[in-house]
């Protein structure tokens, strides 16, 4: 049995400086608060330039800029693209370099809203405000077992200790501060509220007149503040053990909390809500106790993997990545919405979330027996089902067509590529089937039947009949997951063909399980789907990309021709062809032009093909986009410094490598090397499909 507390504790992040890549977060899945080395957001500028910024985001918090021109995606000009069958379909398309004000508004609204910065203001004995250089002897630890950040530093001779934690169900942070600076009146807490923007850090300090911050009610120990940004609004509340709260005379969006100088310790809590909430804020000790209980339950349940005792010197680093990825995805990706690629830390891709990435964010939750963390976001798919049906019908298709880059409304704005991507279409079927394989209940079948069947209906109607070759084809127009190809001409991308086969066969199985009539159209598409394209004995990216391995730039981006036997269980795959393709990818791919989820994808294919050493080597390959920062985040490039699909992909891959997959070999940790170099202990993991 694994000593889970010891396993988790040996990977507690320890920070000893203001490192822009080492900010730490607390959160609960729907809300996250990221801090610098002071335990609050005291020096945000140090982290904003290409680092991991100090976010304060919630899944309910969105902002929309004014829309005086009444822009709406339904009114955006459609560009027609001919399908394989000769039918023209209109898309809200905008070619690169042809950006209009209408396009920009639709693309960037609504966007996630940074709720406000909460930090310290330190003053020196001279009266000058302290800078980061004035803080010394920094020691900050994120105690993962309890979800608590402990920070300590000195200014002059004074030691300051800060404890930061998050409530497990509320958007509420509790903080305890102990310092001689309080008695010396050299320490205050600042609350500063920004205007909203879709850009990286999510804060716009240049539009003070375009939002309002007003005290609604207050007392000697608490305050309630109303926030208004254009047509959006939210509420803020704070409470403290001692001190004085006041609005800055020069800046209506800045507030100062000054602790009483007859103490060397004080506590405060603050909470954000979508609507005004007059209820009392729980005390610091109660929040800390709830946080610690929540995280004890989290780490004690679900799956665990321990790698100590392995002969491979990289084992401890892989174990670190596994532990920190569990924490980060729990606080950033387990909530009521599919997460953004940068989670609740900073804005990316127009400040919205991407459905094609949802697989990488969330499948691992089920594999680690934390199924509820996947089902949480499936409720959102149900809520936008009518919108997805409307999108499909507008293009002459049946069923529901899922969007790509969206806000909670489920409406995809115009783009040069997003409307053409299709690999997110079978995702709900995959999620539902994985949940069913774990739970095995009729209730699961009934709950997700509409998602499965409406997804399958679109997939079947999207496939076009090729009268000459008596087969169904996918596209054009279609943008494959390897996005380097022209969506206007691409046909039969390999990954998508296999995913279509998986999705339709699974949907047919669901109808049989529920005692429903057969769907002859789905069966006909499945039985006559184009074969996976092969050129000179290798799977290529698409039928229209025969030069995948010889065309120079074709070996950039995602090597998704490997996904059919890796992410997927191998629908329509010939294993020997896939093995040759894997080895060719390893040999010729441009690994400097890949993304964080490519490494776990290749590892999963390697594992299924019995290449355990290659699976581990790929997971730990030394490439920039496979960097895992001291705080556990998967770094990609500036400005995408947080990339949670890399964390989620890692967790899916290692769970599969340890627990195995359906119809896989009945051996211990079948995806790891079988030569004795790895000692893999695991418990509580589910098999992959």
ZICORBEL-V735937 format. One line per field, one symbol per residue. psi: psi as a letter, one per 30 degrees, with the letter a starting at -180 (. if undefined). A space follows every 50 residues. Layout:
# ZICORBEL-V735937
psi=???
This chain:
# ZICORBEL-V735937
psi=kkjeeeeeffgkkkkglikfggllllagefkkkklafffaieifffffig ajliliklffjlkklkiffhkkfffkkkkkkkleggkkkkkikjkkfhkl eeeeeeegkllkkkflkjaljkklffflkkleffklhkjkkjjeffhkkk kklkjbfkkkkkkklkkfflikkkkkkkkffeeghgklkkjkkllklfld fgkjgghefglkjkkellafglkkkkkkjbgllllkklllelakklkkff jfgkkkjjlkfglgklklkkkklelkjglkklleeeeeeeeeeeeeeeff lalkkkgkfkfkffeeeeeeeeeeeeeeeeffggaflkllegbgelklig galkfffeeeefefeefghheffefeffeeeefgeeeeeeeeefggllbk jkadjlaffgkklllfeeffkfffefeeeeeeeeeefeegleeeeeegee eeeeeeeeeefekkkjfeghlkljllkkjlejgfljfffkkhkeeeeeee eeeeeeeeeeeeeggllljeeeeeeefgkklkkkkhgkkleleghfgegf gdffglbkifffefidelggkgkkeeeeeeeeeeeeefkiffhalffeee eeeeeeefggieeeeeeeegkileggkjlfffkjkdlkgifkiffeeeee eeeeeeeefalkgakilkifflkgggfkjjkllgklkl.
